[in-house]
């Protein structure tokens, strides 16, 4: 009677489970391993969903829950903390995925998400950080790879009066990889995706879409789009060859290779807003590209390149007009195979 009651409970609970979780009735010769293999899921996920171990006996007629790899069925003793360790997921991320907080409890049979919906759209989780000596919101924005303005908005009470031990939070942007054609790059929006994959301080390679020539670069500044600099004299020389022998405002489709991913972008090579021979951040009387006197935005030294060049991703805008550049957008689509 007890066994039938348990089976009935599992069957009823399945009515409220998402499509990624199903039920299976054990037949003669079945084992948990065979069932897991037949449904294309891991043995551990099946055992965990049913509160079983590898030594558990499976009887004919038993109802077995078949979870997808993206969910977990809560069993007695589970907590969000334990599940985060079991599945190798950030505790904060797991809470965020399930609309929970540190005080939220679990109940047996509850379905817990282990990843975002189809992992196609970018999503944000949050982490806690305690201020150390020498920290500023600017230095932390570089450390965490998020824009300074975003970090300030996340911590409006912090201001400039940081103190050791102070608790702040910072966003972690999760950018799932998107499908793209061979030889092309991911078509990612600048504001909610690309700028977090290519944060200030990031080093990467740029491949010219038409010639296949490659050089190394670094994003050193920029908000509306990425302002970048070639890493060495050799990289500057390669850029000149790509652009027909002279650095130019003419934009070209390019592929950004960073962190094992390839992103569609557009670049112009003309140097502006700095001078290679002066310290970064210093006041100078002349800056390349007719920028006149002001702060020197040249950070990478000894590369025979005064200032930086523009790198655009989908939806990025000009610093001067705040508008999307049609030529850059056309190039990005080419680089994405669209």
C-alpha positions as CSV (number, residue, x, y, z in Angstrom):
1,X,0.0,0.0,0.0
2,X,2.8,2.3,0.9
3,X,4.6,1.6,-2.4
4,X,1.4,2.4,-4.4
5,X,1.0,5.6,-2.5
6,X,4.5,6.7,-3.3
7,X,4.0,5.9,-7.0
8,X,0.7,7.8,-7.0
9,X,2.3,10.8,-5.4
10,X,5.1,10.8,-8.0
11,X,2.6,10.4,-10.8
12,X,0.5,13.3,-9.5
13,X,3.5,15.5,-9.0
14,X,4.5,14.9,-12.6
15,X,1.4,16.7,-13.8
16,X,2.9,19.9,-12.4
17,X,6.5,19.3,-13.7
18,X,7.9,21.2,-16.8
19,X,8.2,19.4,-20.1
20,X,11.9,18.7,-19.4
21,X,10.8,16.3,-16.6
22,X,8.9,13.1,-17.5
23,X,7.9,9.8,-15.9
24,X,8.7,6.3,-16.8
25,X,7.3,3.0,-15.6
26,X,9.9,0.4,-14.8
27,X,9.7,-2.9,-16.8
28,X,11.4,-6.2,-16.5
29,X,15.1,-6.0,-16.9
30,X,15.3,-2.2,-16.3
31,X,18.0,-0.6,-14.2
32,X,18.4,3.1,-13.3
33,X,21.5,3.0,-15.6
34,X,19.6,1.6,-18.6
35,X,16.8,4.1,-18.1
36,X,19.2,7.1,-17.9
37,X,21.0,5.9,-21.0
38,X,17.7,5.4,-22.9
39,X,16.6,9.0,-22.1
40,X,19.9,10.6,-22.8
41,X,20.5,11.9,-19.3
42,X,23.1,11.1,-16.6
43,X,22.7,8.3,-14.1
44,X,23.3,10.7,-11.2
45,X,20.5,13.1,-12.3
46,X,18.0,10.2,-12.4
47,X,19.1,8.9,-9.0
48,X,19.0,12.4,-7.5
49,X,15.5,13.1,-9.0
50,X,14.2,9.9,-7.4
51,X,16.1,10.1,-4.1
52,X,18.0,6.9,-4.9
53,X,21.6,5.7,-4.9
54,X,23.5,3.3,-7.1
55,X,22.6,0.5,-4.6
56,X,18.8,1.1,-4.8
57,X,16.6,-1.7,-6.1
58,X,14.3,-0.9,-9.0
59,X,11.1,-3.0,-9.1
60,X,8.7,-3.6,-12.0
61,X,6.0,-1.0,-12.0
62,X,8.0,1.6,-10.1
63,X,7.5,5.2,-11.4
64,X,10.8,6.8,-12.2
65,X,11.1,10.6,-12.7
66,X,13.3,11.5,-15.7
67,X,14.7,15.0,-15.3
68,X,16.4,17.0,-18.0
69,X,19.9,18.1,-17.4
70,X,18.6,21.6,-16.7
71,X,16.5,20.8,-13.6
72,X,16.8,19.0,-10.2
73,X,13.9,17.4,-8.3
74,X,14.3,18.3,-4.6
75,X,14.7,15.4,-2.2
76,X,14.8,15.3,1.6
77,X,17.9,17.2,3.0
78,X,18.5,19.3,-0.1
79,X,19.4,23.0,0.2
80,X,20.3,25.6,-2.4
81,X,23.8,25.6,-1.0
82,X,24.2,21.8,-1.3
83,X,22.8,21.8,-4.8
84,X,25.1,24.6,-5.9
85,X,28.1,22.4,-4.8
86,X,26.6,19.3,-6.3
87,X,26.1,20.8,-9.8
88,X,29.0,23.2,-9.7
89,X,26.8,26.3,-10.0
90,X,27.4,29.7,-8.2
91,X,25.1,29.8,-5.1
92,X,24.0,33.3,-6.0
93,X,23.3,32.2,-9.6
94,X,21.2,29.2,-8.5
95,X,19.1,31.5,-6.2
96,X,18.6,34.0,-9.0
97,X,17.6,31.4,-11.5
98,X,14.8,30.2,-9.2
99,X,13.7,33.6,-7.9
100,X,14.9,32.7,-4.4
101,X,17.1,34.4,-1.8
102,X,19.3,33.1,1.1
103,X,16.3,32.6,3.3
104,X,14.2,30.6,0.8
105,X,13.5,27.0,1.8
106,X,12.9,23.9,-0.4
107,X,10.2,21.2,-0.3
108,X,10.5,17.6,-1.5
109,X,9.4,17.2,-5.1
110,X,10.1,20.9,-6.0
111,X,11.6,21.5,-9.4
112,X,14.8,23.5,-9.3
113,X,16.3,25.2,-12.4
114,X,20.0,24.6,-13.0
115,X,20.4,26.8,-16.0
116,X,18.6,29.7,-17.8
117,X,15.7,29.1,-20.2
118,X,17.5,27.4,-23.1
119,X,20.5,29.5,-22.2
120,X,19.9,31.7,-25.2
121,X,19.4,35.1,-23.7
122,X,22.0,37.0,-21.6
123,X,21.1,37.1,-17.9
124,X,22.5,38.7,-14.8
125,X,23.4,37.3,-11.3
126,X,24.9,39.3,-8.5
127,X,27.9,38.7,-6.2
128,X,29.1,40.3,-3.0
129,X,32.5,42.0,-2.4
130,X,34.0,43.5,0.7
131,X,36.2,46.6,0.1
132,X,39.9,46.2,0.6
133,X,42.6,48.9,1.0
134,X,43.2,50.8,-2.2
135,X,39.9,49.9,-3.8
136,X,37.9,52.5,-5.8
137,X,34.8,52.0,-7.7
138,X,36.8,52.6,-10.9
139,X,39.4,50.0,-10.1
140,X,36.7,47.5,-9.1
141,X,34.8,48.2,-12.4
142,X,37.9,47.1,-14.2
143,X,38.4,44.1,-11.9
144,X,34.8,42.9,-12.3
145,X,34.6,43.7,-16.0
146,X,31.6,46.0,-15.7
147,X,31.1,49.7,-16.7
148,X,31.9,52.2,-14.0
149,X,28.5,53.8,-14.3
150,X,26.8,50.4,-13.9
151,X,28.8,49.6,-10.7
152,X,27.9,53.0,-9.3
153,X,24.2,52.5,-10.0
154,X,24.4,49.1,-8.3
155,X,25.8,50.7,-5.2
156,X,24.3,54.2,-5.0
157,X,25.1,54.6,-1.3
158,X,28.8,53.8,-1.7
159,X,29.8,57.0,-3.6
160,X,33.4,57.9,-3.2
161,X,33.5,57.2,0.5
162,X,34.5,53.6,0.5
163,X,35.9,52.0,3.6
164,X,37.7,48.7,4.4
165,X,35.2,45.9,5.0
166,X,32.3,47.8,3.3
167,X,29.9,45.4,1.5
168,X,29.0,46.2,-2.1
169,X,27.4,44.1,-4.8
170,X,28.4,43.8,-8.5
171,X,26.6,42.2,-11.5
172,X,27.9,39.2,-13.3
173,X,26.7,39.1,-16.9
174,X,26.2,35.6,-18.3
175,X,26.4,35.7,-22.1
176,X,25.5,32.3,-23.6
177,X,27.2,31.4,-26.9
178,X,24.9,31.8,-29.9
179,X,24.9,29.8,-33.1
180,X,26.9,31.2,-36.1
181,X,28.1,30.0,-39.5
182,X,31.6,28.5,-39.9
183,X,34.1,31.3,-40.6
184,X,31.8,33.9,-39.2
185,X,31.2,35.4,-35.7
186,X,28.5,35.6,-33.1
187,X,26.1,38.5,-33.8
188,X,25.9,40.0,-30.3
189,X,24.4,43.3,-29.1
190,X,26.9,45.7,-27.6
191,X,25.0,47.0,-24.6
192,X,23.8,43.7,-23.1
193,X,26.4,41.2,-24.4
194,X,29.5,42.2,-26.3
195,X,30.8,44.8,-23.9
196,X,30.9,42.2,-21.1
197,X,32.8,39.7,-23.2
198,X,35.3,42.4,-24.3
199,X,35.6,44.5,-21.1
200,X,38.1,47.4,-20.6
201,X,41.5,45.8,-20.2
202,X,40.7,42.7,-22.3
203,X,43.4,41.5,-24.8
204,X,42.3,39.6,-27.9
205,X,43.1,39.0,-31.6
206,X,41.4,40.6,-34.5
207,X,41.1,38.8,-37.8
208,X,40.3,40.7,-41.0
209,X,37.2,39.0,-42.5
210,X,38.4,39.4,-46.1
211,X,42.1,38.7,-46.0
212,X,42.4,36.5,-42.9
213,X,45.3,38.7,-41.6
214,X,45.4,38.7,-37.8
215,X,46.8,41.1,-35.2
216,X,46.6,41.5,-31.4
217,X,44.8,44.4,-29.7
218,X,43.6,45.6,-26.3
219,X,40.4,47.4,-25.3
220,X,41.7,50.4,-23.3
221,X,38.6,52.6,-22.9
222,X,35.3,53.4,-24.5
223,X,31.6,53.3,-23.5
224,X,29.5,53.6,-26.7
225,X,31.8,51.3,-28.5
226,X,35.2,49.7,-27.8
227,X,38.3,52.0,-28.1
228,X,41.3,49.7,-28.7
229,X,45.0,49.8,-29.4
230,X,47.4,47.5,-31.2
231,X,49.7,45.7,-28.8
232,X,53.0,46.1,-30.6
233,X,54.7,47.8,-33.5
234,X,54.3,44.6,-35.5
235,X,50.5,44.6,-34.9
236,X,50.4,48.2,-36.1
237,X,52.3,47.2,-39.2
238,X,49.8,44.4,-39.9
239,X,47.0,46.9,-39.5
240,X,48.5,49.2,-42.1
241,X,48.8,46.3,-44.6
242,X,45.2,45.3,-44.0
243,X,44.0,48.8,-44.7
244,X,46.0,49.1,-47.9
245,X,49.2,50.6,-46.6
246,X,47.7,53.5,-44.5
247,X,45.6,53.7,-41.3
248,X,42.2,54.9,-42.2
249,X,38.7,55.8,-41.0
250,X,37.3,53.3,-43.6
251,X,35.7,50.4,-41.7
252,X,36.1,46.7,-42.4
253,X,34.3,43.6,-41.2
254,X,36.4,41.7,-38.6
255,X,36.3,38.7,-36.3
256,X,37.2,39.1,-32.6
257,X,38.7,36.0,-31.0
258,X,38.5,36.0,-27.2
259,X,38.0,33.4,-24.6
260,X,37.5,30.7,-27.1
261,X,34.7,32.6,-28.8
262,X,34.5,34.4,-32.2
263,X,32.5,37.6,-32.4
264,X,31.3,39.6,-35.4
265,X,32.5,43.2,-35.4
266,X,33.6,46.2,-37.5
267,X,36.8,48.2,-37.2
268,X,38.3,51.4,-38.4
269,X,42.1,51.7,-38.1
270,X,42.6,55.5,-37.8
271,X,44.5,56.5,-34.6
272,X,42.9,59.3,-32.6
273,X,42.6,60.9,-29.1
274,X,46.2,60.3,-27.9
275,X,50.0,60.4,-28.3
276,X,52.2,57.4,-27.9
277,X,55.2,59.3,-26.5
278,X,53.3,60.8,-23.5
279,X,52.0,59.1,-20.3
280,X,48.4,57.9,-20.4
281,X,46.0,60.2,-18.6
282,X,48.4,63.2,-18.7
283,X,47.3,66.6,-20.1
284,X,48.9,67.0,-23.6
285,X,48.8,69.9,-26.0
286,X,48.2,67.7,-29.0
287,X,46.3,64.5,-29.6
288,X,46.0,62.5,-32.8
289,X,42.9,62.9,-35.1
290,X,42.6,66.6,-34.6
291,X,41.5,66.1,-31.0
292,X,43.5,69.1,-29.8
293,X,44.7,69.5,-26.2
294,X,43.4,67.4,-23.4
295,X,43.7,64.0,-21.5
296,X,45.9,61.5,-23.3
297,X,43.9,58.4,-24.2
298,X,47.0,56.4,-25.3
299,X,47.6,53.5,-22.9
300,X,49.7,50.9,-24.8
301,X,53.2,52.3,-25.3
302,X,55.8,51.6,-27.9
303,X,53.4,50.4,-30.6
304,X,53.9,53.3,-33.1
305,X,50.3,54.1,-32.7
306,X,49.1,57.5,-31.3
307,X,45.8,57.0,-29.4
308,X,43.3,54.3,-30.2
309,X,41.1,52.9,-33.0
310,X,37.3,52.2,-33.1
311,X,35.8,48.7,-32.7
312,X,32.1,48.4,-33.2
313,X,29.7,45.5,-32.3
314,X,26.0,45.3,-33.2
315,X,24.1,48.3,-31.8
316,X,27.2,50.2,-30.7
317,X,27.0,54.0,-31.3
318,X,29.3,56.9,-32.0
319,X,30.7,58.9,-29.0
320,X,30.1,62.1,-30.9
321,X,26.5,61.6,-32.1
322,X,25.2,58.7,-30.0
323,X,23.8,57.2,-33.2
324,X,24.4,53.8,-34.8
325,X,26.8,54.0,-37.7
326,X,25.3,52.4,-40.8
327,X,28.7,51.3,-42.4
328,X,29.8,49.6,-39.2
329,X,26.4,47.8,-38.9
330,X,26.7,46.6,-42.5
331,X,30.2,45.2,-41.8
332,X,29.1,43.5,-38.6
333,X,26.4,41.7,-40.5
334,X,28.9,40.6,-43.1
335,X,31.2,39.3,-40.4
336,X,28.2,37.4,-38.8
337,X,27.3,35.8,-42.2
338,X,24.0,37.7,-42.3
